[in-house]
Amino acid sequence: MKAKCIYIIVIFHLIVLGFFPAEGMAHQRNTKGPQNVILMIGDGMGIGQIEIARKLEYGKDGRLFLESLPHTALVHTESANNFVTDSAAGGTALAIGKKTNNEMIGVTPDGKEADSILDLFKKKGKKAGVISTNTVTDATPAAFTASVSNRWSGQEEIALQQLESGVDVLMGGGRAYFTPEKQSGRDLIKEAMQKGYAYAGNREELLKAKGSKLLGLFHDGYMNFKLDRHLLNSKEPSLKEMTEKGIDVLSKGEQGFFLMVEGARIDHASHAGDITGIWKETIEFDEAVKYAVEWAKKDKESLVLIVADHETMGISASEPLDIQHLKEIKASPQYMVSQLARDENRGTYRSESVKDVLKKYANIDLTGQEIEAFNGKLKNTDSQVYPQYLAAWEIGSLIAEKYHGGILTNTVRSLSSTGGHTGNMIPLFAYGTGSETFTGVLENTDIPKKIAGLMNYSWH
């Protein structure tokens, strides 16, 4: 009895002196690891994008939900062949835990295929899903579900691989890549349904969908910007609704699940310097984050990670930022371009059309000289007008300049092979089982490795 009392006293003093922290004891007892992992990627979302969203949505004293999470880190994003990554290499690093070259998806620089963290979960008998507001065949979702040597030539192949991968939930845009027109006569949506997938092509069908496997394709290309959905009478679900449905389907499995959720259009808005779009897309992403974390709080066996693949356009909340006018913008630059009338004789847009559209949707009165300067930027060396997305980038930059948004210059963007990505570190936020391991300064490849470690999975 005396010896037992001495032992207890010694342990007590060790705890007090810090040699054997009580908190550490609690963490050491939690050796099970998470049952479920939800990895949420805000494409292109750096600290600047978060600050823009915070200030436009809540003012200087408000906070996004993701800022309330208990553990944070900073993450380096360099690819194998560039100090600025593209989304293919950035997504691949988060998926396979290895650096690769820009434009490569799910393979190492020598072209060898590598299992993703999603593949690892599937091999362990868990369910897995991928959700994106991009095409599901684009860089980030593809990195978890496919392997191709070049992102630009492989989207049809990616769709095939995704169908063959056994992924339980696949939702986003990119319906065109699953059609007979793109698949040499094969109807991949029909084939998926024959394999037991429920299929949803719009919000209403998604909410009604039942079953243990789900394919949701809500647009032929990218899903629409949040700002444009009412203008287009969109029937698409929100990112939160897709996240809710994805978790509902996957959580019915007894062994747990892995889910990747991407807020992709944060990046697209950032490429255009579209401050208003950044605000709207980041808030929608934050709403999905909140749902996932609140679900994890009830579940008590889940890890939720929020991170980006890279930062885009060096976005910053500049001091002269004209918040009020930016909040009043009615459409994305992409939508504005779709409303412009072409001047076929000059290979540009009609001056009166440019003037009317910028006034209607952005409350900007352009002078004749400014319209000429705008049109002058839209011709390439062959005097052909730029594609719509490049014209949208120019409109976004014009609006950002008028309303003092902090973005990279057009010149820097035009010289960038990634269209304006930066090498800035990006933030990570973590909640749930094992979240305390995600702190400090990390490499993007550390994230899936840490997930595998928490699960006691051997990998690569």
Sequence and secondary structure as in RCSB ss.txt:
>XXXX:A:sequence
MKAKCIYIIVIFHLIVLGFFPAEGMAHQRNTKGPQNVILMIGDGMGIGQIEIARKLEYGKDGRLFLESLPHTALV
HTESANNFVTDSAAGGTALAIGKKTNNEMIGVTPDGKEADSILDLFKKKGKKAGVISTNTVTDATPAAFTASVSN
RWSGQEEIALQQLESGVDVLMGGGRAYFTPEKQSGRDLIKEAMQKGYAYAGNREELLKAKGSKLLGLFHDGYMNF
KLDRHLLNSKEPSLKEMTEKGIDVLSKGEQGFFLMVEGARIDHASHAGDITGIWKETIEFDEAVKYAVEWAKKDK
ESLVLIVADHETMGISASEPLDIQHLKEIKASPQYMVSQLARDENRGTYRSESVKDVLKKYANIDLTGQEIEAFN
GKLKNTDSQVYPQYLAAWEIGSLIAEKYHGGILTNTVRSLSSTGGHTGNMIPLFAYGTGSETFTGVLENTDIPKK
IAGLMNYSWH
>XXXX:A:secstr
 HHHHHHHHHHHHHHHHTSS HHHHHHHH  S  SEEEEEEETT  HHHHHHHHHHHH TT   GGGG SEEEEE
E   SS SS  HHHHHHHHHHSS   TT BSB TTS B   HHHHHHHTT EEEEEEEEETTSHHHHHHH  BS 
TTT HHHHHHHHHHHT SEEEEE GGGGSTTTTTT  HHHHHHHTT EEESSHHHHHH  SS EEEE  SSS   
GGGTTTTT     HHHHHHHHHHHHTTSTT EEEEEEETHHHHHHHTT HHHHHHHHHHHHHHHHHHHHHHHHHS
SEEEEEE S EETT B  TT  HHHHHT  S HHHHHHT  EETTTTEE HHHHHHHHHHHH     HHHHHHHH
HTTB TTS B  HHHHHHHHHHHHHHHTT B   HHHHHH TTSSEE   EEEEEEETTGGG  EEEETTHHHHH
HHHHTT    
